[in-house]
Amino acid sequence: MKKFFAYVSILVIVFFVAGCLTAEYKEYTWNIKSDGSGTGKIVWRNIFSSGNTEKDESAKDFVSLIDDYLEGTDAERDYPGFANVKKRLFIEDGELCGEMTFEFDELSDIGFYRYQDKGPLMFLLKGMDETFVECSGEWGGEEFTVAFFDMGKKKHTLKTSLSDPTDDGAVFFLDYYKNWKKDGSLPKVDEGESESPEENEAIPAEPKKK
């Protein structure tokens, strides 16, 4: 029980939620064996930098995305119950996405709880800065922010929203990513000051076409 709530507390400050590095959606997939172990995948869709209304911090955010999460160990630190973690960035539907696959030994490693090993699996969203969108199970509602899943099924999915890419100060990473993929270069940033939008050639967010 304590391990479960400790996991939820960690999620308050995890991958792409803290600071200005964020994403539009987050998709979870879990494949659970009868003994509670299994494999999983988390996909962050439309990764971008938010809050750049007075200073453009997008260059720093992209460098952090590469150095700290993709090539660093911040993701592993934020999800201590995950094993054999693999990460990648990719473009899909014109958006930068991130994927993390992993293995786990028990349900509490992935934030699930099951009272006395009976009843449905429960996944708590409260306090995670995520908003429920849809899941393969049942949603408890705004007053009881828990997703319920049938233990008898092996595969479970959950989709949440994180941030709105049409808000003022949102900056996309496509140019940064293309340059990095081309020759491994990252935007130059100063620890004291961020580059101006003209210097870092960031892409301002535009409202999506309906």
C-alpha positions in Angstrom: 0.0 0.0 0.0 2.8 2.5 1.0 4.7 1.6 -2.2 1.6 2.4 -4.3 1.1 5.9 -2.8 4.8 6.5 -3.1 4.6 5.7 -6.8 1.7 8.2 -7.2 3.6 10.9 -5.4 6.6 10.4 -7.8 4.3 10.8 -10.8 3.4 14.3 -9.7 6.9 15.5 -11.0 7.6 12.9 -13.7 8.5 12.8 -17.4 7.2 15.8 -19.4 5.0 17.1 -16.5 7.4 19.2 -14.5 8.6 22.6 -15.8 7.9 23.7 -19.4 8.6 20.4 -21.1 5.2 18.8 -21.8 3.0 17.0 -24.3 -0.5 17.1 -25.5 -1.5 13.5 -24.7 -0.1 10.5 -22.8 -1.0 6.9 -23.7 -0.4 4.0 -21.4 -0.5 0.3 -22.4 0.0 -2.5 -19.9 0.3 -6.2 -20.6 -0.2 -8.0 -17.3 0.5 -11.7 -16.5 -1.5 -13.6 -13.9 1.3 -13.2 -11.4 1.2 -9.4 -11.7 4.4 -9.0 -13.7 4.4 -7.9 -17.3 5.4 -5.4 -19.9 4.2 -1.9 -20.7 4.6 1.2 -23.0 4.0 4.9 -22.5 3.7 7.2 -25.4 3.8 11.0 -25.2 2.2 12.6 -28.2 2.9 16.1 -29.5 5.8 17.0 -27.2 6.4 20.7 -27.0 7.6 23.5 -24.7 5.0 25.6 -22.9 4.9 28.9 -21.1 7.3 30.8 -23.4 5.4 34.1 -23.2 8.1 36.4 -21.9 11.2 34.3 -22.6 11.7 31.5 -25.0 12.9 28.5 -23.0 12.2 26.0 -25.7 15.9 25.4 -26.6 16.6 24.5 -23.0 13.6 22.2 -22.9 14.7 20.4 -26.0 18.2 19.9 -24.7 16.7 18.6 -21.5 14.5 16.2 -23.4 17.6 14.7 -25.2 20.2 14.9 -22.5 18.2 14.2 -19.4 15.5 11.9 -20.6 16.3 10.2 -23.9 20.0 9.8 -23.4 20.1 10.3 -19.6 18.5 8.5 -16.7 15.8 10.9 -15.5 13.1 8.6 -16.8 14.5 5.6 -15.0 14.7 7.7 -11.8 11.1 8.8 -12.1 9.9 5.3 -12.6 12.0 3.2 -10.2 9.8 0.1 -10.6 10.5 -0.2 -14.3 13.1 -2.6 -15.7 14.7 -3.0 -19.1 13.6 0.5 -20.1 14.0 1.5 -23.7 13.3 5.0 -25.1 12.9 6.6 -28.5 11.7 9.8 -30.2 9.8 9.7 -33.5 7.6 11.8 -35.7 4.0 10.7 -36.3 1.3 12.7 -38.0 3.6 15.7 -38.1 4.1 15.7 -34.3 7.1 14.8 -32.1 6.4 11.8 -29.9 8.3 9.9 -27.3 8.0 6.3 -26.4 9.2 4.3 -23.4 8.8 0.5 -23.1 9.5 -1.4 -19.9 9.1 -4.5 -17.9 7.8 -4.8 -14.3 7.7 -7.5 -11.6 4.5 -6.5 -9.7 1.4 -4.4 -10.0 2.6 -1.7 -7.6 5.6 -1.0 -9.9 3.2 0.5 -12.4 1.0 2.3 -10.0 -1.8 -0.3 -9.8 -3.6 -1.3 -6.6 -5.9 -4.2 -5.9 -7.5 -4.5 -2.5 -6.5 -7.8 -0.8 -5.8 -9.2 -4.2 -9.5 -9.2 -5.0 -11.7 -7.1 -7.3 -10.6 -4.9 -10.2 -7.3 -3.3 -10.7 -7.2 0.4 -9.8 -5.1 3.2 -11.2 -5.3 6.6 -9.5 -5.0 9.8 -11.5 -5.5 12.4 -8.8 -2.5 14.6 -8.2 -0.8 13.6 -11.5 -1.5 16.8 -13.5 -3.2 14.5 -16.1 -6.8 14.7 -17.3 -8.7 11.5 -18.2 -9.6 11.0 -21.8 -10.4 7.3 -22.3 -9.5 3.8 -21.1 -10.2 0.2 -21.9 -11.8 -0.2 -18.4 -14.2 2.0 -16.5 -13.7 5.5 -15.2 -14.7 6.5 -11.7 -15.5 10.2 -12.7 -14.2 13.6 -11.7 -15.1 13.1 -8.0 -13.4 9.6 -7.9 -10.4 9.8 -10.3 -9.7 6.1 -10.6 -9.6 3.9 -13.7 -10.8 0.4 -13.0 -9.5 -2.6 -15.1 -10.6 -6.2 -15.2 -7.8 -8.4 -13.8 -9.0 -11.2 -16.0 -7.8 -9.3 -19.1 -4.2 -9.2 -20.1 -4.1 -5.9 -21.9 -5.2 -2.5 -20.5 -4.9 1.0 -22.0 -5.4 4.5 -20.7 -5.2 7.9 -22.4 -4.8 11.2 -20.6 -4.3 14.8 -21.7 -1.4 17.0 -20.3 -1.2 20.4 -21.9 -2.9 22.4 -24.6 -0.5 23.1 -27.5 -2.7 26.1 -28.7 -2.0 28.1 -25.5 0.1 31.2 -25.7 3.8 30.5 -25.3 3.6 27.0 -26.7 6.6 26.1 -29.0 7.0 23.0 -31.1 10.3 21.0 -31.4 10.2 19.9 -35.0 13.1 22.0 -36.2 15.2 21.1 -33.2 14.5 17.4 -33.7 15.2 17.4 -37.4 18.6 19.1 -36.8 19.4 16.7 -34.1 18.5 13.7 -36.2 20.6 15.0 -39.1 23.9 15.5 -37.4 23.3 15.1 -33.6 23.5 18.8 -33.0 21.6 20.5 -30.1 20.6 24.2 -29.8 23.2 26.2 -27.9 21.8 27.5 -24.6 23.3 29.7 -22.0 22.8 28.6 -18.4 22.0 32.2 -17.4 19.8 33.3 -20.3 17.6 31.6 -22.9 18.1 32.4 -26.6 15.6 34.6 -28.3 13.0 33.1 -30.6 15.0 34.5 -33.6 18.2 32.8 -32.4 16.9 29.4 -31.7 14.5 29.3 -34.7 11.7 27.7 -32.7 8.4 27.0 -34.2 5.5 28.8 -32.5 2.4 26.8 -32.0 -0.6 27.4 -34.2 -4.2 26.3 -33.5 -5.0 23.0 -35.0 -7.3 22.8 -38.0 -10.7 21.3 -37.2 
